Amino acid sequence: MNGLVRRMAAPLVAAGITAAAVGAVAWASIPDGSGAIHGCYKTTPPHTLVVIDSASQSCSAAQTSLNWSQTGPPGPPGNTGPAGPSASYVVKNGTAVPLSANTPATVAQMKLPKGAFVVFARAQVENTNQTAGAELDGVCDLTAGQTDDAMFTEETSSGFFPQADVSMQTYDLAVSNNGLATLSCQANGPGANARGSIIAIKVGALNVTLH
């Protein structure tokens, strides 16, 4: 009877050893915390490679340590992508601004964020002097990164009050003048007023060719 018990116990002990080995493999740190896999390479034939748990194992004197990572090294930087979408900003002043000869009057003004812009402006100057033959001379300036001028001259005929449409354009990096684009006008005669608008288009870069 005792012999039967001993023969039955042997497989149970073997099964217990196998289970313990499986449990040890399950808890092994492969790869390690940094994602690296550690191995040992036998330097003489046959050149076998064995993966080890570096936390509890190491290579023998007949082996060379060989490590690699699940995540490879960073690749070279890619090509520069296309420029992002552009943005436009519009300010329109529909209220008549009286003009004088000595001091430019602000007709429209826009505050721009930092960046490169192409700025356009349009001024509508009106001569309200009802005296026939009254002439009105003046100038409108668009000031952004530089100043662009447009001169105008209008003569009033009897019963008709003409309007002078003045169009200008300029470009700006929107860092000078405190990031402001300003349309201003002045006239040398009474009865002049102006309305205006500014359009700014944000661009990726400014390429300027002067002729």
N, CA and C atoms as a LAMMPS dump frame, in Angstrom:
ITEM: TIMESTEP
0
ITEM: NUMBER OF ATOMS
633
ITEM: BOX BOUNDS ff ff ff
-5.0000000000000000e+02 5.0000000000000000e+02
-5.0000000000000000e+02 5.0000000000000000e+02
-5.0000000000000000e+02 5.0000000000000000e+02
ITEM: ATOMS id mol type element x y z
1 1 1 N 0.837 -1.199 0
2 1 2 C 0 0 0
3 1 3 C 0.863 1.236 0
4 2 1 N 1.972 1.22 0.797
5 2 2 C 2.855 2.372 0.839
6 2 3 C 3.526 2.613 -0.5
7 3 1 N 3.845 1.539 -1.215
8 3 2 C 4.449 1.684 -2.53
9 3 3 C 3.531 2.388 -3.49
10 4 1 N 2.25 2.131 -3.424
11 4 2 C 1.278 2.768 -4.308
12 4 3 C 1.211 4.253 -4.025
13 5 1 N 1.279 4.614 -2.753
14 5 2 C 1.224 6.024 -2.382
15 5 3 C 2.438 6.756 -2.901
16 6 1 N 3.618 6.133 -2.796
17 6 2 C 4.834 6.788 -3.276
18 6 3 C 4.779 6.991 -4.772
19 7 1 N 4.242 6.012 -5.535
20 7 2 C 4.202 6.156 -6.994
21 7 3 C 3.214 7.237 -7.401
22 8 1 N 2.136 7.41 -6.703
23 8 2 C 1.156 8.451 -7.024
24 8 3 C 1.681 9.829 -6.632
25 9 1 N 2.506 9.927 -5.617
26 9 2 C 3.004 11.22 -5.157
27 9 3 C 4.01 11.805 -6.116
28 10 1 N 4.751 10.956 -6.808
29 10 2 C 5.806 11.443 -7.703
30 10 3 C 5.253 12.338 -8.796
31 11 1 N 4.201 11.959 -9.537
32 11 2 C 3.658 12.855 -10.565
33 11 3 C 3.138 14.146 -9.975
34 12 1 N 2.602 14.095 -8.753
35 12 2 C 2.079 15.313 -8.154
36 12 3 C 3.192 16.293 -7.856
37 13 1 N 4.329 15.785 -7.361
38 13 2 C 5.475 16.643 -7.088
39 13 3 C 5.984 17.261 -8.373
40 14 1 N 6.065 16.446 -9.452
41 14 2 C 6.538 16.952 -10.743
42 14 3 C 5.619 18.03 -11.269
43 15 1 N 4.316 17.832 -11.116
44 15 2 C 3.355 18.832 -11.573
45 15 3 C 3.528 20.124 -10.805
46 16 1 N 3.82 20.019 -9.513
47 16 2 C 4.024 21.214 -8.707
48 16 3 C 5.241 21.989 -9.16
49 17 1 N 6.331 21.305 -9.52
50 17 2 C 7.541 21.955 -10.011
51 17 3 C 7.253 22.682 -11.323
52 18 1 N 6.516 22.028 -12.219
53 18 2 C 6.177 22.636 -13.51
54 18 3 C 5.368 23.902 -13.316
55 19 1 N 4.391 23.847 -12.402
56 19 2 C 3.559 25.021 -12.145
57 19 3 C 4.399 26.171 -11.597
58 20 1 N 5.349 25.839 -10.722
59 20 2 C 6.202 26.885 -10.161
60 20 3 C 7.051 27.529 -11.239
61 21 1 N 7.546 26.714 -12.191
62 21 2 C 8.369 27.251 -13.275
63 21 3 C 7.556 28.176 -14.157
64 22 1 N 6.328 27.789 -14.458
65 22 2 C 5.466 28.639 -15.287
66 22 3 C 5.201 29.951 -14.584
67 23 1 N 4.974 29.876 -13.282
68 23 2 C 4.742 31.1 -12.522
69 23 3 C 5.944 32.013 -12.548
70 24 1 N 7.147 31.445 -12.496
71 24 2 C 8.358 32.26 -12.539
72 24 3 C 8.49 32.966 -13.867
73 25 1 N 8.158 32.289 -14.97
74 25 2 C 8.238 32.908 -16.289
75 25 3 C 7.225 34.032 -16.407
76 26 1 N 6.054 33.825 -15.841
77 26 2 C 4.999 34.836 -15.951
78 26 3 C 5.4 36.121 -15.259
79 27 1 N 6.208 36.023 -14.187
80 27 2 C 6.59 37.219 -13.448
81 27 3 C 7.915 37.804 -13.919
82 28 1 N 8.534 37.214 -14.934
83 28 2 C 9.818 37.716 -15.412
84 28 3 C 9.652 39.102 -16.027
85 29 1 N 10.681 39.953 -15.88
86 29 2 C 10.639 41.32 -16.412
87 29 3 C 11.24 41.342 -17.805
88 30 1 N 10.516 40.83 -18.763
89 30 2 C 10.948 40.807 -20.161
90 30 3 C 9.83 41.409 -21.016
91 31 1 N 10.036 42.562 -21.593
92 31 2 C 11.217 43.433 -21.458
93 31 3 C 11.261 44.111 -20.101
94 32 1 N 12.363 44.824 -19.836
95 32 2 C 12.478 45.475 -18.539
96 32 3 C 11.651 46.761 -18.516
97 33 1 N 11.786 47.513 -17.446
98 33 2 C 10.974 48.701 -17.284
99 33 3 C 11.185 49.751 -18.35
100 34 1 N 12.358 49.767 -18.989
101 34 2 C 12.634 50.751 -20.032
102 34 3 C 12.287 50.247 -21.425
103 35 1 N 11.738 49.019 -21.502
104 35 2 C 11.369 48.457 -22.8
105 35 3 C 12.478 47.689 -23.485
106 36 1 N 13.628 47.492 -22.808
107 36 2 C 14.76 46.772 -23.403
108 36 3 C 14.647 45.276 -23.147
109 37 1 N 15.059 44.485 -24.126
110 37 2 C 15.105 43.024 -24.018
111 37 3 C 16.581 42.617 -23.912
112 38 1 N 16.9 41.792 -22.938
113 38 2 C 18.28 41.402 -22.681
114 38 3 C 18.49 39.946 -23.104
115 39 1 N 19.609 39.705 -23.735
116 39 2 C 19.925 38.36 -24.18
117 39 3 C 21.402 38.035 -24.012
118 40 1 N 21.721 36.764 -24.147
119 40 2 C 23.097 36.288 -24.072
120 40 3 C 23.412 35.53 -25.356
121 41 1 N 24.49 35.916 -26.018
122 41 2 C 24.887 35.325 -27.298
123 41 3 C 26.159 34.518 -27.096
124 42 1 N 26.133 33.228 -27.429
125 42 2 C 27.311 32.368 -27.274
126 42 3 C 28.305 32.687 -28.374
127 43 1 N 29.544 33.001 -27.972
128 43 2 C 30.548 33.474 -28.934
129 43 3 C 31.175 32.353 -29.753
130 44 1 N 31.019 31.116 -29.317
131 44 2 C 31.565 29.988 -30.075
132 44 3 C 30.422 29.133 -30.61
133 45 1 N 30.674 28.394 -31.687
134 45 2 C 29.594 27.569 -32.259
135 45 3 C 29.106 26.54 -31.252
136 46 1 N 27.855 26.207 -31.232
137 46 2 C 26.806 26.901 -32.009
138 46 3 C 26.46 28.232 -31.36
139 47 1 N 26.273 29.232 -32.195
140 47 2 C 26.027 30.592 -31.684
141 47 3 C 24.56 30.739 -31.271
142 48 1 N 24.279 30.269 -30.087
143 48 2 C 22.907 30.319 -29.604
144 48 3 C 22.628 31.651 -28.901
145 49 1 N 21.387 32.055 -28.993
146 49 2 C 20.953 33.284 -28.343
147 49 3 C 19.859 32.944 -27.355
148 50 1 N 20.033 33.385 -26.12
149 50 2 C 19.076 33.107 -25.058
150 50 3 C 18.591 34.432 -24.475
151 51 1 N 17.291 34.58 -24.357
152 51 2 C 16.711 35.765 -23.723
153 51 3 C 16.677 35.534 -22.219
154 52 1 N 17.113 36.527 -21.458
155 52 2 C 17.181 36.385 -20.007
156 52 3 C 16.393 37.493 -19.33
157 53 1 N 16.109 37.264 -18.064
158 53 2 C 15.518 38.283 -17.211
159 53 3 C 16.672 38.974 -16.49
160 54 1 N 16.994 40.197 -16.908
161 54 2 C 18.185 40.866 -16.381
162 54 3 C 18.071 41.177 -14.888
163 55 1 N 16.876 41.127 -14.367
164 55 2 C 16.714 41.392 -12.932
165 55 3 C 17.249 40.258 -12.075
166 56 1 N 17.301 39.048 -12.625
167 56 2 C 17.733 37.899 -11.812
168 56 3 C 18.749 37.022 -12.539
169 57 1 N 19.057 37.316 -13.806
170 57 2 C 19.985 36.484 -14.568
171 57 3 C 21.044 37.351 -15.223
172 58 1 N 22.154 36.706 -15.589
173 58 2 C 23.241 37.384 -16.288
174 58 3 C 23.927 36.397 -17.218
175 59 1 N 24.703 36.906 -18.151
176 59 2 C 25.393 36.055 -19.114
177 59 3 C 26.601 35.383 -18.459
178 60 1 N 26.939 34.22 -18.981
179 60 2 C 28.11 33.498 -18.475
180 60 3 C 29.37 34.019 -19.153
181 61 1 N 30.506 33.478 -18.728
182 61 2 C 31.783 33.908 -19.303
183 61 3 C 31.894 33.534 -20.771
184 62 1 N 31.165 32.524 -21.214
185 62 2 C 31.231 32.082 -22.608
186 62 3 C 30.21 32.81 -23.487
187 63 1 N 29.507 33.75 -22.916
188 63 2 C 28.469 34.457 -23.65
189 63 3 C 28.763 35.954 -23.69
190 64 1 N 28.189 36.59 -24.693
191 64 2 C 28.288 38.048 -24.835
192 64 3 C 26.894 38.649 -24.66
193 65 1 N 26.822 39.708 -23.903
194 65 2 C 25.536 40.369 -23.68
195 65 3 C 25.064 41.059 -24.956
196 66 1 N 23.794 40.897 -25.272
197 66 2 C 23.205 41.494 -26.475
198 66 3 C 21.818 42.017 -26.091
199 67 1 N 21.652 43.321 -26.185
200 67 2 C 20.394 43.951 -25.777
201 67 3 C 19.751 44.682 -26.955
202 68 1 N 18.451 44.712 -26.985
203 68 2 C 17.736 45.484 -28.006
204 68 3 C 16.431 45.991 -27.4
205 69 1 N 15.786 46.866 -28.115
206 69 2 C 14.607 47.532 -27.57
207 69 3 C 13.392 47.255 -28.43
208 70 1 N 12.244 47.185 -27.764
209 70 2 C 11.007 47.031 -28.511
210 70 3 C 10.722 48.275 -29.348
211 71 1 N 11.078 49.448 -28.81
212 71 2 C 10.904 50.703 -29.53
213 71 3 C 12.243 51.118 -30.088
214 72 1 N 12.332 51.256 -31.384
215 72 2 C 13.582 51.611 -32.016
216 72 3 C 13.963 53.058 -31.774
217 73 1 N 15.152 53.458 -32.174
218 73 2 C 15.581 54.853 -31.99
219 73 3 C 14.755 55.778 -32.874
220 74 1 N 14.645 57.043 -32.492
221 74 2 C 13.871 57.99 -33.312
222 74 3 C 14.453 58.114 -34.711
223 75 1 N 13.596 58.208 -35.685
224 75 2 C 14.04 58.398 -37.059
225 75 3 C 14.373 59.847 -37.351
226 76 1 N 14.884 60.127 -38.541
227 76 2 C 15.21 61.512 -38.895
228 76 3 C 13.938 62.345 -39.01
229 77 1 N 14.045 63.653 -38.789
230 77 2 C 12.849 64.512 -38.901
231 77 3 C 12.306 64.497 -40.326
232 78 1 N 11.002 64.589 -40.429
233 78 2 C 10.357 64.59 -41.733
234 78 3 C 10.451 65.937 -42.426
235 79 1 N 9.947 65.991 -43.626
236 79 2 C 9.957 67.226 -44.399
237 79 3 C 8.995 68.239 -43.797
238 80 1 N 9.275 69.505 -44.031
239 80 2 C 8.399 70.564 -43.548
240 80 3 C 7.045 70.479 -44.238
241 81 1 N 6.002 70.516 -43.449
242 81 2 C 4.664 70.42 -44.004
243 81 3 C 4.228 71.701 -44.692
244 82 1 N 3.11 71.638 -45.377
245 82 2 C 2.616 72.836 -46.064
246 82 3 C 2.178 73.902 -45.074
247 83 1 N 2.14 75.13 -45.544
248 83 2 C 1.718 76.235 -44.695
249 83 3 C 0.268 76.05 -44.264
250 84 1 N -0.028 76.491 -43.073
251 84 2 C -1.38 76.374 -42.56
252 84 3 C -2.342 77.322 -43.256
253 85 1 N -3.614 77.211 -42.907
254 85 2 C -4.608 78.056 -43.568
255 85 3 C -4.38 79.524 -43.241
256 86 1 N -4.723 80.408 -44.202
257 86 2 C -4.594 81.834 -43.985
258 86 3 C -5.808 82.356 -43.232
259 87 1 N -5.695 83.564 -42.767
260 87 2 C -6.809 84.2 -42.052
261 87 3 C -6.952 85.619 -42.568
262 88 1 N -8.151 86.122 -42.565
263 88 2 C -8.393 87.489 -43.02
264 88 3 C -9.099 88.271 -41.923
265 89 1 N -8.829 89.574 -41.882
266 89 2 C -9.41 90.478 -40.897
267 89 3 C -9.96 91.692 -41.629
268 90 1 N -11.154 92.109 -41.274
269 90 2 C -11.815 93.209 -41.976
270 90 3 C -12.362 94.2 -40.958
271 91 1 N -12.108 95.477 -41.202
272 91 2 C -12.706 96.566 -40.429
273 91 3 C -13.325 97.536 -41.427
274 92 1 N -14.585 97.885 -41.209
275 92 2 C -15.277 98.812 -42.104
276 92 3 C -15.959 99.89 -41.28
277 93 1 N -15.668 101.141 -41.623
278 93 2 C -16.28 102.276 -40.944
279 93 3 C -17.257 102.947 -41.905
280 94 1 N -18.546 102.823 -41.615
281 94 2 C -19.562 103.433 -42.466
282 94 3 C -19.999 104.805 -42.004
283 95 1 N -19.391 105.308 -40.912
284 95 2 C -19.727 106.627 -40.399
285 95 3 C -18.8 107.676 -41.013
286 96 1 N -19.389 108.759 -41.522
287 96 2 C -18.59 109.809 -42.146
288 96 3 C -17.692 110.489 -41.117
289 97 1 N -16.406 110.609 -41.44
290 97 2 C -15.432 111.26 -40.571
291 97 3 C -15.065 112.601 -41.187
292 98 1 N -15.298 113.725 -40.506
293 98 2 C -14.933 115.038 -41.055
294 98 3 C -13.42 115.15 -41.239
295 99 1 N -13.023 115.8 -42.338
296 99 2 C -11.601 115.958 -42.648
297 99 3 C -11.205 117.422 -42.516
298 100 1 N -9.963 117.631 -42.155
299 100 2 C -9.404 118.98 -42.078
300 100 3 C -8.111 119.02 -42.858
301 101 1 N -7.578 120.231 -43.031
302 101 2 C -6.383 120.383 -43.854
303 101 3 C -5.105 120.144 -43.078
304 102 1 N -5.113 120.408 -41.79
305 102 2 C -3.867 120.401 -41.022
306 102 3 C -3.592 119.092 -40.298
307 103 1 N -4.641 118.393 -39.888
308 103 2 C -4.461 117.191 -39.073
309 103 3 C -5.126 116.003 -39.75
310 104 1 N -4.376 114.933 -40.021
311 104 2 C -5.003 113.736 -40.606
312 104 3 C -6.032 113.151 -39.643
313 105 1 N -7.16 112.758 -40.162
314 105 2 C -8.22 112.141 -39.362
315 105 3 C -8.213 110.638 -39.594
316 106 1 N -8.348 109.876 -38.52
317 106 2 C -8.39 108.423 -38.628
318 106 3 C -9.756 107.998 -39.171
319 107 1 N -9.736 107.355 -40.316
320 107 2 C -10.963 106.918 -40.966
321 107 3 C -11.284 105.477 -40.58
322 108 1 N -10.285 104.642 -40.473
323 108 2 C -10.462 103.243 -40.069
324 108 3 C -9.16 102.767 -39.445
325 109 1 N -9.27 101.867 -38.479
326 109 2 C -8.08 101.347 -37.801
327 109 3 C -8.31 99.899 -37.394
328 110 1 N -7.248 99.107 -37.491
329 110 2 C -7.339 97.682 -37.192
330 110 3 C -6.129 97.26 -36.359
331 111 1 N -6.367 96.489 -35.311
332 111 2 C -5.279 95.899 -34.523
333 111 3 C -5.057 94.48 -35.004
334 112 1 N -3.823 94.208 -35.4
335 112 2 C -3.492 92.903 -35.971
336 112 3 C -2.694 92.067 -34.98
337 113 1 N -2.901 90.761 -34.964
338 113 2 C -2.032 89.887 -34.16
339 113 3 C -0.661 89.786 -34.812
340 114 1 N 0.262 89.196 -34.09
341 114 2 C 1.613 89.057 -34.615
342 114 3 C 1.617 88.121 -35.812
343 115 1 N 2.344 88.489 -36.844
344 115 2 C 2.417 87.659 -38.037
345 115 3 C 2.743 88.496 -39.248
346 116 1 N 2.674 87.864 -40.408
347 116 2 C 2.924 88.545 -41.679
348 116 3 C 1.591 88.773 -42.373
349 117 1 N 1.38 89.982 -42.841
350 117 2 C 0.094 90.339 -43.425
351 117 3 C 0.29 91.13 -44.711
352 118 1 N -0.653 90.979 -45.614
353 118 2 C -0.816 91.899 -46.73
354 118 3 C -2.064 92.715 -46.404
355 119 1 N -1.9 94.041 -46.371
356 119 2 C -2.965 94.919 -45.898
357 119 3 C -3.467 95.778 -47.057
358 120 1 N -4.763 95.828 -47.219
359 120 2 C -5.408 96.65 -48.238
360 120 3 C -6.33 97.654 -47.559
361 121 1 N -6.496 98.818 -48.185
362 121 2 C -7.416 99.817 -47.638
363 121 3 C -8.145 100.508 -48.779
364 122 1 N -9.352 100.956 -48.457
365 122 2 C -10.151 101.709 -49.419
366 122 3 C -10.818 102.866 -48.688
367 123 1 N -10.695 104.062 -49.25
368 123 2 C -11.306 105.246 -48.661
369 123 3 C -12.291 105.856 -49.652
370 124 1 N -13.417 106.289 -49.137
371 124 2 C -14.416 106.979 -49.943
372 124 3 C -14.548 108.401 -49.392
373 125 1 N -14.055 109.354 -50.169
374 125 2 C -14.032 110.756 -49.744
375 125 3 C -15.173 111.508 -50.428
376 126 1 N -15.913 112.296 -49.644
377 126 2 C -17.075 113.012 -50.16
378 126 3 C -16.896 114.518 -49.974
379 127 1 N -17.221 115.277 -51.02
380 127 2 C -17.194 116.734 -50.959
381 127 3 C -18.622 117.226 -50.762
382 128 1 N -18.92 117.739 -49.573
383 128 2 C -20.281 118.204 -49.278
384 128 3 C -20.436 119.709 -49.432
385 129 1 N -19.4 120.372 -49.909
386 129 2 C -19.485 121.816 -50.133
387 129 3 C -20.42 122.081 -51.313
388 130 1 N -21.498 122.789 -51.074
389 130 2 C -22.512 122.995 -52.102
390 130 3 C -22.192 124.17 -53.023
391 131 1 N -21.068 124.82 -52.831
392 131 2 C -20.677 125.915 -53.722
393 131 3 C -20.176 125.333 -55.04
394 132 1 N -20.817 125.76 -56.135
395 132 2 C -20.417 125.25 -57.444
396 132 3 C -18.973 125.622 -57.735
397 133 1 N -18.234 124.658 -58.22
398 133 2 C -16.843 124.88 -58.559
399 133 3 C -15.888 124.76 -57.402
400 134 1 N -16.411 124.44 -56.201
401 134 2 C -15.526 124.287 -55.044
402 134 3 C -14.665 123.042 -55.23
403 135 1 N -13.375 123.269 -55.133
404 135 2 C -12.441 122.154 -55.366
405 135 3 C -11.931 121.614 -54.039
406 136 1 N -11.772 120.321 -53.999
407 136 2 C -11.329 119.654 -52.784
408 136 3 C -10.109 118.805 -53.118
409 137 1 N -9 119.103 -52.491
410 137 2 C -7.778 118.321 -52.662
411 137 3 C -7.401 117.688 -51.339
412 138 1 N -6.777 116.544 -51.405
413 138 2 C -6.359 115.905 -50.169
414 138 3 C -5.564 114.646 -50.415
415 139 1 N -5.298 113.944 -49.348
416 139 2 C -4.521 112.717 -49.421
417 139 3 C -5.008 111.762 -48.347
418 140 1 N -4.963 110.471 -48.657
419 140 2 C -5.25 109.419 -47.687
420 140 3 C -4.013 108.548 -47.545
421 141 1 N -3.705 108.182 -46.316
422 141 2 C -2.537 107.351 -46.026
423 141 3 C -2.977 106.048 -45.377
424 142 1 N -2.396 104.956 -45.85
425 142 2 C -2.523 103.679 -45.167
426 142 3 C -1.189 103.38 -44.514
427 143 1 N -1.172 103.33 -43.203
428 143 2 C 0.069 103.118 -42.462
429 143 3 C 0.012 101.769 -41.765
430 144 1 N 0.949 100.906 -42.137
431 144 2 C 1.088 99.617 -41.474
432 144 3 C 2.585 99.443 -41.248
433 145 1 N 3.262 98.591 -42.015
434 145 2 C 4.708 98.515 -41.93
435 145 3 C 5.348 99.651 -42.691
436 146 1 N 4.663 100.177 -43.685
437 146 2 C 5.124 101.319 -44.443
438 146 3 C 3.894 102.157 -44.772
439 147 1 N 4.114 103.304 -45.378
440 147 2 C 3.012 104.199 -45.709
441 147 3 C 2.78 104.206 -47.204
442 148 1 N 1.526 104.06 -47.6
443 148 2 C 1.137 104.115 -49
444 148 3 C 0.128 105.247 -49.144
445 149 1 N 0.419 106.194 -50.041
446 149 2 C -0.413 107.384 -50.196
447 149 3 C -1.27 107.289 -51.451
448 150 1 N -2.397 107.959 -51.402
449 150 2 C -3.249 108.127 -52.584
450 150 3 C -3.813 109.546 -52.563
451 151 1 N -3.556 110.293 -53.619
452 151 2 C -4.033 111.665 -53.71
453 151 3 C -5.41 111.69 -54.353
454 152 1 N -6.198 112.69 -54.02
455 152 2 C -7.495 112.831 -54.671
456 152 3 C -7.792 114.312 -54.907
457 153 1 N -8.511 114.581 -55.981
458 153 2 C -8.966 115.932 -56.303
459 153 3 C -10.384 115.833 -56.826
460 154 1 N -11.295 116.601 -56.253
461 154 2 C -12.692 116.591 -56.682
462 154 3 C -13.212 118.024 -56.774
463 155 1 N -14.037 118.283 -57.799
464 155 2 C -14.666 119.602 -57.963
465 155 3 C -16.171 119.433 -57.911
466 156 1 N -16.826 120.281 -57.128
467 156 2 C -18.272 120.196 -56.961
468 156 3 C -18.975 120.99 -58.05
469 157 1 N -19.882 120.333 -58.733
470 157 2 C -20.721 121.025 -59.707
471 157 3 C -22.063 121.35 -59.075
472 158 1 N -22.824 122.223 -59.704
473 158 2 C -24.076 122.676 -59.136
474 158 3 C -25.043 121.506 -58.944
475 159 1 N -25.499 121.331 -57.691
476 159 2 C -26.484 120.301 -57.4
477 159 3 C -25.941 118.891 -57.384
478 160 1 N -24.632 118.716 -57.467
479 160 2 C -24.071 117.362 -57.477
480 160 3 C -22.864 117.31 -56.557
481 161 1 N -22.883 116.379 -55.67
482 161 2 C -21.792 116.251 -54.718
483 161 3 C -21.008 114.971 -55.038
484 162 1 N -19.876 115.064 -55.714
485 162 2 C -19.154 113.866 -56.14
486 162 3 C -18.452 113.171 -54.974
487 163 1 N -18.153 111.943 -55.184
488 163 2 C -17.387 111.154 -54.229
489 163 3 C -16.124 110.649 -54.919
490 164 1 N -15.025 110.72 -54.238
491 164 2 C -13.764 110.235 -54.783
492 164 3 C -13.428 108.91 -54.113
493 165 1 N -13.41 107.833 -54.883
494 165 2 C -13.02 106.533 -54.344
495 165 3 C -11.501 106.415 -54.407
496 166 1 N -10.882 106.274 -53.265
497 166 2 C -9.428 106.21 -53.175
498 166 3 C -9.043 104.815 -52.706
499 167 1 N -8.25 104.083 -53.489
500 167 2 C -7.834 102.725 -53.133
501 167 3 C -6.325 102.676 -52.973
502 168 1 N -5.881 101.982 -51.924
503 168 2 C -4.459 101.837 -51.659
504 168 3 C -4.167 100.42 -51.182
505 169 1 N -2.937 100.027 -51.246
506 169 2 C -2.544 98.75 -50.671
507 169 3 C -1.099 98.841 -50.192
508 170 1 N -0.789 98.042 -49.188
509 170 2 C 0.562 97.976 -48.657
510 170 3 C 0.765 96.623 -48.012
511 171 1 N 1.96 96.32 -47.544
512 171 2 C 2.22 95.072 -46.842
513 171 3 C 2.869 95.374 -45.505
514 172 1 N 2.742 94.441 -44.569
515 172 2 C 3.221 94.694 -43.216
516 172 3 C 3.513 93.383 -42.5
517 173 1 N 4.497 93.432 -41.6
518 173 2 C 4.787 92.278 -40.754
519 173 3 C 3.992 92.322 -39.45
520 174 1 N 3.217 93.341 -39.27
521 174 2 C 2.331 93.494 -38.094
522 174 3 C 3.098 93.495 -36.775
523 175 1 N 4.321 94.007 -36.808
524 175 2 C 5.07 94.153 -35.568
525 175 3 C 5.428 95.622 -35.322
526 176 1 N 5.38 96.438 -36.357
527 176 2 C 5.625 97.864 -36.178
528 176 3 C 4.299 98.578 -35.923
529 177 1 N 4.4 99.836 -35.492
530 177 2 C 3.212 100.645 -35.198
531 177 3 C 2.288 99.956 -34.185
532 178 1 N 2.898 99.217 -33.266
533 178 2 C 2.123 98.525 -32.234
534 178 3 C 1.092 97.564 -32.815
535 179 1 N 1.385 97.017 -33.983
536 179 2 C 0.459 96.066 -34.59
537 179 3 C -0.798 96.715 -35.128
538 180 1 N -0.748 98.016 -35.447
539 180 2 C -1.921 98.717 -35.944
540 180 3 C -1.8 99.001 -37.431
541 181 1 N -2.898 98.849 -38.129
542 181 2 C -3.017 99.31 -39.513
543 181 3 C -4.022 100.457 -39.488
544 182 1 N -3.599 101.619 -39.975
545 182 2 C -4.422 102.822 -39.852
546 182 3 C -4.621 103.467 -41.214
547 183 1 N -5.857 103.788 -41.519
548 183 2 C -6.217 104.559 -42.716
549 183 3 C -6.606 105.957 -42.251
550 184 1 N -5.867 106.966 -42.717
551 184 2 C -6.16 108.347 -42.334
552 184 3 C -6.223 109.216 -43.579
553 185 1 N -7.033 110.293 -43.518
554 185 2 C -7.204 111.206 -44.65
555 185 3 C -7.206 112.642 -44.151
556 186 1 N -6.847 113.555 -45.042
557 186 2 C -6.967 114.978 -44.77
558 186 3 C -7.283 115.701 -46.076
559 187 1 N -7.922 116.863 -45.977
560 187 2 C -8.339 117.629 -47.149
561 187 3 C -8.082 119.101 -46.904
562 188 1 N -7.915 119.862 -48.006
563 188 2 C -7.567 121.277 -47.87
564 188 3 C -8.766 122.21 -47.949
565 189 1 N -9.954 121.651 -47.973
566 189 2 C -11.128 122.509 -48.081
567 189 3 C -12.211 122.067 -47.129
568 190 1 N -13.195 122.958 -46.871
569 190 2 C -14.281 122.604 -45.959
570 190 3 C -15.268 121.653 -46.616
571 191 1 N -16.04 120.986 -45.768
572 191 2 C -17.113 120.148 -46.274
573 191 3 C -16.673 118.78 -46.734
574 192 1 N -15.492 118.331 -46.327
575 192 2 C -15.013 117.01 -46.745
576 192 3 C -15.169 116.016 -45.61
577 193 1 N -15.602 114.821 -45.949
578 193 2 C -15.61 113.728 -44.982
579 193 3 C -15.26 112.435 -45.706
580 194 1 N -14.994 111.399 -44.931
581 194 2 C -14.53 110.142 -45.533
582 194 3 C -15.042 108.957 -44.753
583 195 1 N -15.243 107.882 -45.462
584 195 2 C -15.52 106.566 -44.897
585 195 3 C -14.447 105.617 -45.431
586 196 1 N -14.199 104.523 -44.719
587 196 2 C -13.147 103.638 -45.212
588 196 3 C -13.214 102.24 -44.637
589 197 1 N -12.39 101.374 -45.196
590 197 2 C -12.296 99.986 -44.742
591 197 3 C -10.868 99.499 -44.91
592 198 1 N -10.506 98.521 -44.086
593 198 2 C -9.182 97.892 -44.137
594 198 3 C -9.378 96.389 -44.17
595 199 1 N -8.646 95.742 -45.048
596 199 2 C -8.648 94.28 -45.134
597 199 3 C -7.205 93.795 -44.974
598 200 1 N -6.973 92.887 -44.041
599 200 2 C -5.645 92.318 -43.819
600 200 3 C -5.723 90.809 -44.001
601 201 1 N -4.811 90.278 -44.789
602 201 2 C -4.756 88.838 -45.056
603 201 3 C -3.445 88.297 -44.477
604 202 1 N -3.568 87.339 -43.584
605 202 2 C -2.378 86.751 -42.979
606 202 3 C -1.768 85.722 -43.918
607 203 1 N -0.452 85.794 -44.094
608 203 2 C 0.251 84.905 -45.015
609 203 3 C 1.401 84.232 -44.272
610 204 1 N 1.908 83.146 -44.88
611 204 2 C 3.018 82.44 -44.268
612 204 3 C 4.322 83.189 -44.358
613 205 1 N 4.544 83.891 -45.469
614 205 2 C 5.787 84.64 -45.668
615 205 3 C 5.53 85.743 -46.673
616 206 1 N 6.353 86.779 -46.612
617 206 2 C 6.256 87.883 -47.559
618 206 3 C 7.46 87.831 -48.495
619 207 1 N 7.183 87.698 -49.777
620 207 2 C 8.232 87.701 -50.789
621 207 3 C 8.031 88.954 -51.641
622 208 1 N 8.915 89.922 -51.465
623 208 2 C 8.758 91.23 -52.084
624 208 3 C 9.822 91.407 -53.156
625 209 1 N 9.403 91.785 -54.34
626 209 2 C 10.318 92.089 -55.443
627 209 3 C 10.112 93.534 -55.841
628 210 1 N 11.174 94.33 -55.791
629 210 2 C 11.1 95.745 -56.148
630 210 3 C 11.7 95.952 -57.527
631 211 1 N 11.007 96.722 -58.352
632 211 2 C 11.483 97.028 -59.699
633 211 3 C 11.708 98.523 -59.837
